[in-house]
Amino acid sequence: MASFGHFIKTEREKREWTQTEFGAKIGINSSAISRIENGTQKFSKSKLISLSKLFNLDLQNVTDLFFADKFAREAFKYKCSESIFSVAEDTANYLRNTNTKQGKLNFENE
């Protein structure tokens, strides 16, 4: 996958929807859809459920793509080395294990 915006564009085009048609379905104007698809505007996390339903895709997969794109962009922006991805995986495993032992941590406010 090239980016989350590219993912949206590909899924929209599979359905032969224009940006205007897609925007009306998801509640975003067509100029914002254009910016999202070309990567100059971020897609709203609050619309992930609507997006997964609209595309009839698993919410977890859509969420994973969204956050993977977000993480990769931040890593690139701050010129992180390639090792950042294995460090992040180790950190995620640690958090997963900690959450299993202590109950779930709330990351909603981050």
C-alpha positions in Angstrom: 0.0 0.0 0.0 1.3 3.4 -0.9 -0.7 5.5 1.7 -4.0 5.5 3.4 -5.2 8.1 0.8 -4.1 5.8 -2.0 -6.1 3.0 -0.3 -9.2 5.2 -0.3 -8.8 6.2 -3.9 -8.3 2.6 -5.0 -11.4 1.4 -3.1 -13.4 4.3 -4.4 -12.4 3.6 -8.0 -13.2 -0.1 -7.6 -16.7 1.0 -7.0 -16.6 3.5 -9.9 -17.6 6.4 -7.6 -16.5 9.9 -8.3 -14.9 11.9 -5.5 -18.2 13.8 -5.2 -20.2 10.6 -5.0 -17.9 9.1 -2.4 -17.7 12.4 -0.4 -21.5 12.5 -0.2 -21.6 9.0 1.0 -19.0 9.5 3.7 -19.9 13.1 4.6 -16.8 14.9 3.3 -16.7 17.5 0.5 -15.1 16.5 -2.8 -12.2 18.9 -2.5 -11.3 17.4 0.9 -11.5 13.9 -0.7 -9.0 15.0 -3.4 -6.6 16.3 -0.7 -7.0 13.1 1.4 -6.3 10.9 -1.7 -3.2 12.9 -2.6 -1.9 13.0 0.9 -2.1 16.7 1.7 -5.0 16.3 4.2 -5.5 13.6 6.8 -8.5 11.4 7.0 -10.4 11.7 10.2 -10.1 8.8 12.7 -13.8 9.4 13.6 -14.8 8.3 10.1 -13.1 4.9 10.2 -16.2 3.0 11.1 -18.2 4.7 8.4 -15.5 4.0 5.9 -15.3 0.3 6.7 -19.0 0.0 6.4 -19.2 1.9 3.2 -16.4 -0.2 1.6 -17.8 -3.3 3.3 -14.3 -4.0 4.8 -13.2 -5.3 8.2 -12.9 -2.4 10.6 -9.7 -3.8 12.1 -8.0 -3.9 8.7 -9.1 -0.4 7.9 -7.9 0.8 11.3 -4.6 -1.0 10.9 -4.0 0.7 7.5 -4.9 4.1 9.0 -2.5 3.9 11.9 0.2 2.2 9.9 0.1 5.2 7.5 0.1 7.6 10.4 3.0 6.0 12.1 5.1 5.7 8.9 4.5 9.3 8.0 5.7 10.4 11.5 8.7 8.2 11.3 9.6 9.6 7.9 8.9 13.2 9.1 11.4 12.8 11.9 13.9 10.9 9.8 13.8 7.8 12.0 16.0 4.9 10.9 14.5 1.7 9.5 15.0 0.1 13.0 12.0 2.2 14.2 9.6 -0.4 12.9 11.1 -3.3 14.8 11.4 -1.1 17.9 7.7 -0.2 17.5 6.8 -3.9 17.1 8.7 -4.7 20.3 6.9 -1.9 22.1 3.5 -3.0 20.9 4.3 -6.6 22.1 5.3 -5.2 25.5 2.1 -3.1 25.8 0.0 -6.1 24.6 1.5 -8.3 27.3 1.2 -5.6 30.0 -2.4 -5.0 29.1 -3.1 -8.8 29.3 -1.6 -9.0 32.7 -3.0 -5.7 34.2 -6.2 -5.1 32.2 -6.6 -2.8 29.3 -4.9 0.6 29.3 -6.8 3.6 28.0 -5.1 5.3 25.1 -8.2 7.3 23.9 -6.8 10.6 25.0 -3.5 10.3 23.1 
